[in-house]
């Protein structure tokens, strides 16, 4: 039986940068090392590992197809192992490591789940390399068209198809995978909380909560074109400087979100400047806008306002509608995780996208558990969860397995 801390420690060196943050992008050498770790952890526990048509990994305690035939498809836990640029150690890996640790904890009681238990590792959840969030789960459910997925390119011009092929995946068969989806009777993803609802003073004062919903979330690219010229000799009135449009985009995004008073957030977190020289007026600036909120129309209106302010047409690269998790499963999870006082676990919404949201949108009964994050910081090397809270997350997953499987 391995603790979740020990499992996370095995992962710790993979893709770690000097900052202490992680660079674990899809279909890279680091990704291959993470997949190898997953396969090893599964084999150590006697689980069979299969790769689905989208390149996601599934480890099973028993034959999932026999369970489908018997009308009792499996319970699946898991999350993802990839990261954003300079990401933290918990976003994703905590859910995968906790799933293995929870299986160990259940088996340590002498029990073996009656239903097959699956542990999933979704590929390319963050979309850090090819720009589409939850690409692995979206390809699996068909929410991302396989031709569009294969044709996505990274910053170096490599297509997703080329990167997948280099990693040994059968690129021609990428697409919606009915056989895999049929095996998933229910999916429960444990994740570090990306916010402070659990840790806020006056909050529920417990380490684990249950997700209610995920807000709508999109990514847009803004191509701001100008004319390259000399930073010293070009008169101000003769310039066509796209960096000024970028400034408009950034301030307009902030103002548009503020006007919505907590109903939306908008972020410019990635910018490419060409030619990116100190003494050159740029020829082009490409900026990416991330916008989220509970009301899809409101989020789209915000993006249109930003485009209007900078006189540019935002190009939608990714869109995930709002997700409300299965209410029966949500209520059941809250009751299964009730405290000794009988009070159900707290139920909370999130502004972060997850593979669980993609599976829920595909009609699979899906739930999420959040583990308390003392600062709320995520997508940063400062992301943290206390060891005792991580252990509480494993205990919660083990209770879920005992109740549902
Ligand atoms: Zn995540």
Boltz pocket constraint, residues with backbone or C-beta under 6 A from the ligand:
constraints:
  - pocket:
      binder: B
      contacts: [[A, 80], [A, 91], [A, 92], [A, 125], [A, 191], [A, 353], [A, 354]]
      max_distance: 6.0
